[in-house]
Amino acid sequence: MILGQGLMFSLWARGSRDGRTTWGALRGADSVRSADIGSGPRAGLELVQRLRADARINADRRFHAVRGHLLEMAGDRSAALEAYRVAARVATNLQQQRYLNQQVTRLQAPPGPVAK
C-alpha cells in the first residue's frame, strides 16, 4: 500500500473544491509516498511531521491514519493508537469511522506472538 496516496488525493480534492491547489503540500505528500516505498516508517514519519503544520492537512482523517500506520510500522503502538483515535474522531462518514475504530480496537488488544 502506498501511504501518501490517500493524503495526496485528499489535498487535491480540497484544493479543487476551494479553488486553491496546495502544490507545496502535494509535493510533501508525494515525498511521504516515496519515503514509504524505500526508506521505512521513520523516514515517512519525518516527512509527515513537516505536513503537520498545515491546518487543512491536519484536519483530514487521512493524515492521522497515515501517521498511525507509520507509527505502528515503527513499533510505537501507543502513538499509533492515538493517531487512529484522532483519525476516527475527524472522519466524516460512518464507514470511515468504523474502519478507524477497528484499528483502535486492534491496537488496544495485547500484541500477539511474533511470527518467526
N, C-alpha and C positions, 0 to 999 in steps of 0.2 A: 504494500500500500504506500502511496506517495502522500506523506502527511500534509505538505503545504498546499496540495491541490485544492482542497475544500476551502482553505483560508483564502487562496488566490481568487477563487470563484466568488466567494462572498464579498471580497473587496471590489471586484469588478462589478458585481451586481449592485452594490451600494453606490458606487460611483456613477453607474448608468442611471440609477433612479434619481439621484440629486443633481445630475448634470456635471459632476466632477469625477474624474478618474484619478485615483490616488496612485500615480505611476511609481512614485518612490516606494510606497508601501508594497505595491505589487512586486517590484524588484526584490524587496526584502523577503517577501513570502516565497518568491522563486528561489532565493538563496536558502531558505529553510528546506525547501523540497530537495535541492541539490545536496545540502549537507546530510539530509536523512539518507539519501541513496548511498553515500560512500563514507561518511565520516563518523557515523554513530550518533547516539542520542545527545551526548553532551554538546557536540558542535551544533546540533539543531536547537538545543535549549539556549545556547548563547545567541543565536540569531533570533529566536522567538523573543528573547528578552529585549532586543532592540526594537521590536514592533510593539511592545507593551505600552509605550508612552502614547501611542495614537489611540485616542478615546474611541474612535469608530471601530477600530480593530478589537480593542479590549472589551467592547460591549458585545462582541459576537461570540456565540457558543463555540464556533469552530476554533477560535483562537485558544480557548480554555481546553477544549477536547484534544487538540493537537499537543498542547503543553502537557496535559495529563498523560497522554500516550507516551510522549518522550520521557517524562519523569518516571513512568512505570518501567520503560525500557532501561532507564539508567539505574533502576533499583530503588528509587525513592518512593515507596508506596504511600507514605503519609502525605507527601506533597502532591502526588498523583491523585489521591483520593480527594483532596481539597480542590484541585483543578477541575475534576469531574463534577464535584458538587456545584461549583460556580457555573460550569457549562450547563448543567441541568437547570439551575436557577434562571439563567438568561435565555434558555431555549424558548422558541416561540410557538412550538406546537407539541401536542401530546406524544406523538411518536418519537420525536427527538428527546423529550424529557424521559420517556420510558427507557430508551436505549442508554442514555447517560446515567440514569438511576440504576440500571443493571450493572454498569461499570462500577458505580459506587458500592453496590451490594457485593459484587465480586471482590473488590479490594478490601472490604470490611471483614471478609471471611479470613480465617488464618491461612497463610500460604500452604500449599500442598507440598508433597515431597518433590525434590528436584529430580527430573529425569536424567538418567545417565546415558 
